[in-house]
């Protein structure tokens, strides 16, 4: 393990983060009565200077070892998180030290959980940084670092492999650097298209930009206290539904559908995983619509469907936007939404959770095993998306799911032991681990995490990071310890 290698890449991550903080400071500078300029300017310059010194005083290397790759991934995220919290802490107000750390981690991991009671009181510069941190976290700080590595193909391979699972890259047959470029192009294109559509739907340019960045990163941060319910506009909700779905779909599959590769073209509608994802969303929406109408929580079937489809997509994509208070919905609806917040979107997207890819893989393996129990001589082969899956892939998916639920159980145990009620404690653990944001009980869609004890906020930070890094980099970085 070479510390200077890790130090250098942490410096690159700080330079990337500092650019967005300084852009936020410029927005504050040119916005009347915006008092967040100096906190943002000091935070941005601090990150820039520290990052520049780290890059200048360390030499580039031609080889990155695997254990260094996992450590770089973890440390780059932690460095971005700590310096990202600095503008919050310098601004003050509701941002205490722990609250600043919580809000920063929630943004970078695209969780969208907030400690703010009055979001609209934040000035424009701080609003932009809050959502910009989620936007850069959606594409991944480490993926951007690989673009800054000149011709170090081994370094690119190690970092991309450490940051993303093999499921995220299986539709792209090019090199790792091409994979990162493709992800960034797709991500930026979705954001820009969403921005223009939201502007035409009635939002002003600043609201449209913030909500486009938040939707495509599947974070769910809004600059309104009542989230999307503030606008009460079906067209805006429709645009956001499409934006959230785009952010939760495998970017390589989406890119390949529009721009075919040299060898093979993949179509999103022919994707087995995508079809399962859409079918499950449709079933969940149907059941919730019927439940809302039967329980007379909405006046018409159309209104029931409107609330059901938006909230289902919002939770299933781990975005967390809200148009209704799901805390007052029937337990049946809440149960469906909790299942959606555990499974979530597709691999290779900005969505969190277990990922539908792993669910399909494990589900097929269970079915094949049941067939083999009835006929022991039957030779079974697990195929997903037309490709034969190796036993090691199935084992990795199963182990990940097991570890995922262990992390949720530990989070739930800590939350309830610290005094949270059972509904709030369980849903907060699931929401933080899945990077969903809102849960139920005290942390519902129109609630926040401000009332939680500081100890629970710190453990929630760990859950958010573990969920965003998909557990393995977090564990492998400390495996020797």
C-alpha positions in Angstrom: 0.0 0.0 0.0 1.5 3.3 -1.1 0.0 6.3 0.8 1.1 8.9 -1.8 -1.0 7.1 -4.5 -4.1 7.3 -2.4 -3.2 10.9 -1.4 -2.9 11.9 -5.0 -6.3 10.6 -6.1 -7.9 12.1 -3.1 -6.4 15.4 -4.3 -8.0 14.9 -7.7 -11.4 14.3 -6.1 -11.0 17.5 -4.2 -10.3 19.5 -7.4 -13.4 18.1 -9.0 -15.5 18.9 -5.9 -14.0 22.4 -5.6 -15.2 23.4 -9.1 -18.9 22.8 -8.2 -18.5 24.6 -4.8 -16.9 27.6 -6.5 -19.7 27.6 -9.1 -22.2 27.7 -6.2 -20.2 30.6 -4.8 -20.6 32.5 -8.1 -24.3 31.9 -8.1 -24.4 33.3 -4.5 -22.3 36.3 -5.6 -24.7 37.3 -8.4 -27.9 36.7 -6.4 -29.2 39.6 -4.4 -29.3 39.2 -0.6 -27.5 35.8 -0.8 -25.4 35.4 2.3 -23.8 32.1 1.4 -21.0 33.5 -0.8 -18.3 33.5 1.8 -19.0 30.0 3.3 -19.0 28.6 -0.3 -16.0 30.6 -1.4 -13.9 29.6 1.7 -15.1 25.9 1.3 -14.3 25.9 -2.4 -10.9 27.5 -2.1 -10.0 25.2 0.8 -10.9 22.1 -1.3 -9.0 23.5 -4.3 -5.8 24.4 -2.5 -5.7 21.1 -0.6 -6.4 19.2 -3.8 -3.8 21.1 -5.8 -1.1 20.6 -3.1 -1.9 16.8 -3.0 -1.5 16.6 -6.8 1.6 18.7 -7.0 3.6 17.1 -4.3 2.8 13.5 -5.3 4.1 11.8 -8.4 1.9 9.9 -10.8 2.3 6.1 -11.0 2.0 3.6 -13.8 0.4 0.9 -11.8 -2.4 0.7 -9.1 -2.7 -2.4 -7.0 -6.1 -3.9 -6.4 -6.0 -3.1 -2.6 -5.0 0.4 -3.4 -7.9 0.7 -5.8 -10.5 -0.1 -3.2 -8.8 2.2 -0.7 -8.8 5.0 -3.2 -12.5 4.6 -3.9 -13.3 4.8 -0.1 -10.9 7.6 0.6 -12.0 9.7 -2.4 -15.6 9.5 -1.2 -14.7 10.3 2.4 -12.5 13.3 1.3 -15.2 14.7 -0.9 -17.8 14.2 1.9 -15.7 16.0 4.5 -14.8 19.0 2.3 -18.4 19.0 1.0 -19.7 19.5 4.5 -17.4 22.6 5.1 -19.7 25.1 3.4 -22.7 23.9 5.4 -20.8 24.2 8.7 -19.5 27.6 7.8 -23.0 28.8 6.9 -24.4 27.7 10.2 -28.1 27.9 11.0 -29.5 24.4 11.1 -26.2 23.0 10.0 -24.5 21.9 13.2 -21.3 19.9 12.8 -23.1 16.5 12.7 -25.9 17.9 10.6 -23.4 19.2 8.1 -21.8 15.8 7.8 -25.2 14.2 7.4 -26.4 16.6 4.7 -23.1 16.2 2.8 -23.1 12.4 2.9 -26.8 12.4 1.9 -26.0 14.5 -1.1 -22.9 12.7 -2.4 -24.6 9.3 -2.0 -27.8 10.6 -3.6 -29.8 9.5 -0.6 -31.8 12.7 -0.3 -32.4 12.5 3.4 -32.3 16.0 5.0 -32.0 17.5 8.4 -33.5 20.8 7.2 -36.8 22.0 8.6 -37.0 25.0 6.3 -35.4 24.3 3.0 -36.7 27.4 1.3 -34.8 29.6 3.8 -31.5 28.5 2.2 -30.1 31.0 -0.2 -29.6 30.2 -3.9 -25.9 29.5 -3.7 -26.3 27.0 -0.9 -29.3 25.4 -2.6 -27.3 24.9 -5.8 -24.4 23.3 -3.9 -26.7 21.0 -2.0 -28.1 19.5 -5.2 -24.8 19.8 -7.1 -23.2 17.5 -4.6 -25.9 14.9 -5.4 -25.4 15.4 -9.1 -21.7 14.7 -8.9 -22.3 11.8 -6.5 -24.8 10.3 -9.0 -22.1 9.8 -11.7 -19.6 8.9 -9.0 -16.5 10.9 -7.9 -14.2 8.0 -8.7 -15.5 7.6 -12.2 -14.6 11.2 -12.9 -11.2 10.6 -11.4 -10.5 8.0 -14.1 -10.9 10.7 -16.7 -8.1 12.6 -15.1 -5.7 9.7 -15.2 -3.6 10.1 -18.4 -3.0 6.8 -20.3 -2.9 4.7 -17.1 -5.0 1.9 -18.4 -4.3 -0.3 -15.4 -5.3 2.5 -13.0 -8.5 3.1 -14.9 -9.4 -0.6 -14.9 -8.8 -0.9 -11.1 -10.7 2.2 -10.2 -13.7 1.5 -12.4 -13.9 -2.1 -11.3 -13.7 -1.0 -7.6 -16.4 1.7 -8.1 -18.9 -0.3 -10.2 -20.1 -3.9 -10.3 -19.7 -6.1 -13.4 -23.5 -5.9 -13.8 -23.2 -2.2 -14.5 -20.7 -2.7 -17.4 -22.0 -5.8 -19.2 -23.7 -3.9 -22.1 -20.6 -2.0 -22.9 -17.8 -3.8 -24.8 -15.3 -1.0 -25.0 -12.5 0.0 -22.6 -12.9 1.3 -19.1 -12.1 4.9 -20.1 -14.8 4.6 -22.9 -17.2 3.3 -20.3 -16.7 6.3 -18.1 -17.0 8.7 -21.0 -20.2 7.0 -22.1 -21.7 7.2 -18.6 -20.9 10.9 -18.3 -22.4 11.7 -21.8 -25.6 9.8 -21.0 -25.9 11.3 -17.6 -25.3 14.9 -18.8 -27.7 14.4 -21.8 -30.5 13.1 -19.5 -30.0 16.1 -17.2 -30.1 18.7 -20.0 -33.2 17.2 -21.6 -34.9 17.1 -18.2 -33.9 20.7 -17.6 -35.4 22.0 -20.9 -38.6 19.9 -20.4 -39.2 21.2 -16.9 -38.6 24.7 -18.0 -41.2 24.3 -20.8 -43.6 22.7 -18.2 -43.7 25.8 -16.2 -40.7 25.9 -13.8 -38.4 28.9 -13.7 -34.8 28.2 -14.9 -33.3 27.8 -11.4 -36.0 25.4 -10.2 -35.8 23.5 -13.5 -32.1 23.1 -13.2 -32.1 22.0 -9.6 -34.9 19.5 -10.1 -33.4 18.1 -13.3 -30.1 17.5 -11.5 -31.9 16.0 -8.5 -34.1 13.7 -10.6 -31.4 12.3 -12.9 -29.1 11.6 -9.9 -32.1 10.0 -8.2 -31.4 12.0 -5.1 -34.7 13.8 -4.5 -33.4 17.0 -3.0 -35.8 19.8 -3.7 -35.6 23.5 -2.9 -39.2 23.5 -1.8 -40.4 22.4 1.7 -43.3 20.5 0.2 -41.1 19.0 -2.6 -42.9 18.4 -5.9 -46.3 18.9 -4.3 -45.5 22.7 -4.3 -46.0 22.9 -8.1 -49.1 20.7 -8.3 -48.6 20.3 -12.0 -49.3 17.0 -13.8 -46.9 17.9 -16.7 -44.0 18.6 -14.3 -44.7 15.3 -12.5 -44.7 13.4 -15.9 -41.4 14.9 -16.9 -39.9 14.0 -13.5 -41.3 10.4 -13.7 -39.5 10.0 -17.0 -36.3 11.6 -15.6 -36.3 9.4 -12.6 -36.8 6.3 -14.7 -34.0 7.3 -17.0 -31.7 7.7 -14.0 -32.7 4.3 -12.6 -32.0 2.4 -15.9 -28.6 1.0 -16.8 -26.9 3.8 -18.6 -24.9 1.5 -20.9 -28.1 -0.1 -22.0 -29.7 3.3 -22.6 -26.7 4.5 -24.5 -26.5 1.3 -26.6 -30.1 1.6 -27.6 -29.6 5.1 -29.0 -26.0 4.8 -30.2 -25.1 1.3 -31.4 -21.6 0.0 -30.7 -19.2 -1.5 -33.2 -20.0 -5.1 -32.3 -23.5 -5.4 -31.0 -26.5 -3.2 -30.3 -28.7 -3.7 -27.2 -32.3 -2.5 -27.2 -33.7 -1.4 -23.9 -37.2 -2.9 -24.6 -35.6 -6.3 -25.3 -33.8 -6.3 -22.0 -35.1 -8.9 -19.6 -34.1 -7.0 -16.5 -35.7 -3.7 -17.8 -39.0 -5.5 -18.6 -39.1 -7.1 -15.1 -38.4 -3.6 -13.6 -41.2 -2.0 -15.5 -43.7 -4.8 -14.8 -43.0 -4.7 -11.1 -43.5 -0.9 -11.1 -46.8 -1.3 -13.0 -48.1 -4.0 -10.5 -47.1 -1.9 -7.5 -48.8 1.2 -9.0 -51.9 -0.7 -9.8 -52.2 -2.1 -6.2 -51.5 1.2 -4.6 -54.1 3.0 -6.9 -56.8 0.5 -5.9 -55.9 0.7 -2.2 -56.0 4.6 -2.3 -59.4 4.5 -4.0 -60.9 1.8 -1.9 -59.8 3.6 1.3 -61.2 6.9 -0.1 -57.9 8.8 0.3 -58.4 10.3 -3.1 -61.6 11.6 -4.6 -61.2 10.1 -8.1 -59.4 7.1 -9.7 -57.4 9.5 -11.8 -56.1 11.3 -8.7 -55.3 7.9 -7.0 -53.4 6.8 -10.1 -51.5 10.2 -10.3 -50.3 10.0 -6.7 -49.6 6.2 -6.9 -47.5 6.3 -10.0 -45.4 9.3 -8.9 -44.7 8.0 -5.4 -44.0 4.4 -6.6 -41.5 5.6 -9.3 -40.0 8.0 -6.8 -39.4 5.4 -4.2 -38.5 2.5 -6.5 -35.8 4.7 -8.2 -34.6 5.8 -4.8 -35.2 9.5 -5.7 -37.6 10.4 -2.9 -39.5 13.3 -4.4 -43.0 13.7 -2.9 -46.4 14.8 -4.1 -48.3 13.2 -1.2 -47.9 12.4 2.4 -47.3 8.6 2.2 -47.3 8.4 6.0 -51.1 8.5 6.1 -51.5 5.8 3.4 -52.8 2.4 4.4 -50.2 -0.2 5.7 -50.7 -2.2 2.5 -49.4 0.7 0.4 -46.6 1.4 2.8 -45.6 -2.3 2.6 -45.4 -2.2 -1.2 -43.3 1.0 -1.1 -40.9 -0.6 1.4 -40.4 -3.5 -0.9 -39.8 -1.1 -3.8 -37.2 0.8 -1.7 -35.3 -2.4 -1.0 -35.2 -3.7 -4.6 -34.9 -0.4 -6.4 -33.5 0.3 -10.0 -31.1 -1.3 -12.3 -27.3 -1.8 -12.0 -25.3 0.8 -13.9 -27.7 3.6 -12.9 -27.7 6.2 -10.2 -30.3 4.2 -8.3 -29.4 2.6 -5.0 -30.8 -0.6 -3.3 -30.2 -4.2 -4.1 -30.8 -3.7 -7.8 -33.4 -5.6 -9.9 -30.5 -7.4 -11.8 -29.5 -9.3 -8.7 -33.2 -10.1 -7.9 -33.7 -11.6 -11.4 -30.4 -13.5 -11.2 -31.2 -15.0 -7.8 -34.9 -15.6 -8.7 -33.9 -17.6 -11.7 -31.4 -19.6 -9.7 -34.1 -20.5 -7.1 -36.4 -21.6 -9.9 -33.7 -23.8 -11.4 -32.9 -25.3 -8.0 -36.5 -26.2 -7.5 -36.6 -27.9 -10.9 -33.5 -29.8 -10.0 -35.0 -31.0 -6.7 -37.9 -32.6 -8.7 -35.5 -34.1 -11.2 -31.9 -34.6 -9.7 -30.6 -35.7 -13.1 -31.6 -32.4 -14.7 -28.7 -30.2 -15.8 -29.7 -26.5 -15.1 -28.1 -23.4 -16.5 -28.8 -19.9 -15.4 -29.1 -17.4 -18.2 -29.9 -13.7 -17.7 -30.1 -11.3 -20.8 -29.2 -14.3 -22.9 -25.8 -14.8 -21.2 -24.8 -17.9 -19.2 -24.1 -16.9 -15.6 -21.2 -18.4 -13.8 -21.7 -19.8 -10.3 -19.3 -17.2 -8.9 -21.7 -14.4 -10.2 -24.7 -16.1 -8.5 -22.8 -16.5 -5.3 -21.6 -12.9 -5.3 -25.2 -11.7 -5.8 -26.5 -13.9 -3.0 -23.8 -12.8 -0.6 -24.4 -9.2 -1.4 -28.1 -9.6 -0.7 -27.3 -11.3 2.6 -24.9 -8.6 3.6 -27.3 -5.9 2.6 -30.0 -7.2 4.9 -27.5 -7.6 7.7 -26.6 -4.0 7.4 -30.3 -3.0 7.5 -30.8 -5.2 10.6 -27.9 -3.6 12.4 -29.1 -0.1 11.5 -32.6 -1.0 12.6 -31.2 -2.4 15.9 -29.2 0.8 16.6 -32.1 3.1 15.7 -34.7 1.4 17.9 -32.2 0.9 20.7 -31.6 4.7 20.6 -35.3 5.4 21.1 -36.9 5.5 17.6 -40.2 3.8 17.2 -40.2 0.6 15.2 -41.7 2.0 12.0 -39.4 5.0 12.0 -36.3 2.9 13.0 -36.9 0.2 10.3 -37.7 2.6 7.5 -34.9 4.9 8.3 -32.4 2.0 8.1 -33.9 0.8 4.8 -34.0 4.3 3.4 -30.4 5.2 4.3 -29.0 1.8 3.2 -30.9 2.0 -0.1 -30.1 5.7 -0.6 -33.8 6.3 -0.9 -34.1 9.2 1.6 -37.6 9.4 2.9 -39.0 6.6 4.9 -42.1 6.4 7.1 -43.0 7.5 10.6 -40.8 10.4 11.8 -38.8 10.3 8.6 -41.7 10.3 6.1 -41.9 12.0 2.7 -42.9 15.4 4.3 -40.7 14.8 7.4 -37.0 14.9 7.9 -34.1 13.5 9.9 -33.5 16.6 12.1 -35.1 15.0 15.2 -32.8 12.0 15.3 -30.1 11.8 18.0 -26.6 12.6 16.7 -25.4 9.0 17.2 -28.1 7.7 14.9 -27.2 10.3 12.3 -23.6 9.1 12.4 -24.6 5.5 11.9 -27.0 6.5 9.1 -24.0 8.2 7.4 -22.2 4.8 7.5 -25.3 3.1 6.0 -25.6 5.7 3.2 -21.9 5.2 2.3 -22.2 1.4 2.4 -25.3 1.5 0.2 -23.7 3.8 -2.3 -20.4 1.9 -2.6 -22.4 -1.4 -2.6 -20.7 -2.7 0.6 -17.7 -4.4 -1.0 -15.3 -1.5 -1.4 -16.1 -0.4 2.1 -15.2 -3.9 3.5 -12.3 -4.7 1.2 -10.6 -1.4 2.0 -10.3 -2.5 5.6 -10.0 -6.3 5.1 -6.5 -6.5 6.5 -7.7 -4.7 9.6 
